[in-house]
Amino acid sequence: MTNYIVIVAGGSGTRMGSDIPKQFLKVNDLPVLMHTINRFYDFDSNIKVILVLPKSQINYWQTLCTQHHFNVPHETISGGETRFHSVKNGLSLVETPALIGVHDGVRPFVSPETLKRCYHHAKALGNAIPVLDAFESIRQINDDCSKALDRSTIKLVQTPQVFHSDILLPAYDQNYQSLFTDDASVVEAYGKTIHLVAGNRENIKITTPFDLVLANAFMKAGFEENSDEEEELINP
């Protein structure tokens, strides 16, 4: 099966307080989105990269590629009304059979080990998504009160989320629901069990100025936290 990655980058920069969409802000003199694409190309130079952008941003992206001499092969397609519709547009470019990952364009620090886990276990089991343990105490709010939750039962979800094409494509033929916050929720609604693998903590989603500070610090330090669970499933 061919490896694909659908990278969804539909940010506006509102929470960043910037006129420039967050995926185009620079980290170490290169737009965030280019760092993200490079991660996947370094993992697999034959991977098929599909980039989903708002239609209004495609020309700007092409200009940035020229300015930075960015020549990693990729296809670009315009997004839709929601993330669900944007991913669905990206999936229209996939040729089957395939292993399809879906990734946030503003997560430029996914580690090679996380990518290996996701694609390896998805190939064997049909899907795999990276998660982290919840390290903080967690409380659930109900009406006018709150209660503590057992954080050992909670996982924090990252991307890329990787699936066999014969699972992901029909799952995206479902009607959109507001509860579809990621691809795993779409596939779960299609009736499939989701398999979890270890993510990496520096695989942050850059959405605020603080995240951008962290990203520049990671880049400057060359920091990557590698999990020892390279082949171990969190849940069988």
N, C-alpha and C positions, 0 to 999 in steps of 0.2 A: 504494500500500500504506500502511496505517496504521502509524505508529511506536508500538511498545510498549517498555516497560522493566519487567522483572521484577526487583524488588529483594529480595534474600534477606537477612534479618537474624535469624539464629538464635543469636547469641552469648549466653553466660551471664555473662561478666565475670570468670571464674575467673583468667585470666592477668592481668587488670587489677587483681586484688586488691580487687574491689568487689562489694558486694551488688547493685548496679544493673547490669543487662546493658549491655555496652559501647555498643550502638547508642543507648542512652538517656542516656548521659553527656553533659554539656553542654560545648560549645565556643562561646565568645562568647555565653553565656547561652541557647543554643538546643541542644536535643538533636541529636547527630550525625546521626541518621537524617533529621531535618527538613532539615538542610543538604544531605544527599545528594539527597533528593527535589527540593529547590529547584533543584539543578544541572540536572536534566533538564527541569523545567518552564521554566526560563529559556532552555534550548536550544530547546525546542519546546513552546509552550503548549498544543498539541493532542495531545501525547503521552499515551498511555494508560498510567497507572502502576498496576502490580500489586505490592502489598507482601505478602511472605510472612513471617509471624512464628510463633513457637511459640504454640500455642493458649492457653497460660497467660499470655501477654504481651499479648494483643489488647485486653483491657479496660484495661490500664495505658496502652497506646498511645493509645487513644481518650480517656482522661483527659488525657494530655499534650496531645493536639490541642486539647482544650477550653481547657486552661490557657494555651496559647500562641497561641490563636486561629489555629491552623494549618488553612487551608481549601483547600490544593492538592488538586484532585480525585484520588482514588485508590481502588482496591478492595483489600480486605484478605482474605487467606485463610490458613488455618493450614498450617504446614509439616509435614514428615514426619520419618522416622527419620534420614535423611542429607540432605546438601545436594542430592544427585541427586533424592531423593523430594520435597524441598521445591520445587525448580524445577519438577518435573513437576506438582505441585499448582498452582503458579502458572500454568503453561501451559494448564491446563484452562479458564482465563478468557479466553484469546485468541480473537478472531474473525479468521478468515483471509479474504483474504491479508494478510500483515503482515510487517514487519521487526521482529524481536524481539531486544532487548538483554537480557542478564542481568548484574546488577551486585551487588557486595557492598555491603550497607547501611552498612558502616563505611568506605567510601571516599568522603568528602565533597568531595574536591578534584580530581575529574576535570575537565579543562579543556574549554572550548567547542570548542577546536581538535581535541582528541582525540575528542570526541563527533562532530564533523563528519566526521572521517576514518573513524571506525567505521561510521557509518550510510551515508555516501556509498559507501564501497567495498563494504560488505555488499550494498547495493542493486545494485551493478554486477556483483559476483562471487559472491554467495551467502552470504558470511560475511566477517568481519574482526574481528581481536582486537588490542588494543594491547599493545605490548611495549617493553621498554627494553634497552639494551646492558648487559652485565655489566661493571661498572667495577672490581670487586675481582678479585684472583687467585682461582682456583677449584681445589680439589683433590677428587678422588674417592677415597673410602675403600673398599678391598676387603680383607676379612678383617683381617689385622694390618698392612697397609701402606696407603699413599696415593700418588697420582700426580697431577701437574699436568695440568689440561685446558686446551685452547686456548679462552680466554674469547671470542674472536671468533666462535666457533660457538655460543655460548650466548645466549639471550634470556630476560629476566625477564618473566613474563606478568602482565598486569593485567586489569581489567574496566572498562567493559562489553565483553562479547563479543556480537557482533551477527550474526544469521542470518536468512535467509529462513524463513518459517514452514514451507514445504514441505520444508525440510531439518531444522530443529530439532525439529519435532513428531514425525516418524517416528523420528528418532534417539533420542528419549526413550521410544520404545516398546520399546527394547532392555531386556534384563535388566540389573540393576545389577551393576557390577563395582567392586571396591575401587580400581582404577586410575583411575576416573572422578573426578579431582580438580577438574575444571572442565568447562565446557560444550564447549570445544574438544576435550577428550579424548573426550567422548561422541560428538560429530559425527565425529571422526577414526575412531573405532571403527565408525561407520556407513559408512565408506568415502569420506569427502569430504576433499579437500585444504584445509588451513587457511591463510588469507591473513593476513599480518602488517602492521600499520601502527604508526606511532610513537605511543607513549604520552606521558605527561608525568610527570616525576620526583616532583612533589609529590602525585601520585595514590596516596598511601600507604594501607595498610590499618591502621586503628587497632585494635591488639590488646593493647598493653602501655602502662604508664604513660609510658614514653618517647615513644611515638607520640602520646599525648595532649598532651604538652609541645610536640612539633613542630606538632601541629594548631593549638594556641592561638597559637603563634608565627607560623604561616602566616596565620592569620586576622587577627592584630594588624598584621602587615606588609602585608596585602593582596597577598601574594606569589603570583605565578603564572609558571611558566616555560613559555614558548610555543616549540614546535618550529617550525623553518622548513619542515618536511616536510608542509605542510598537505594536499597531495594526493598525495604520493609513497608508493607501496607499498614496504615493506621487501623483500618478495619478490613477484614478479608472480604 
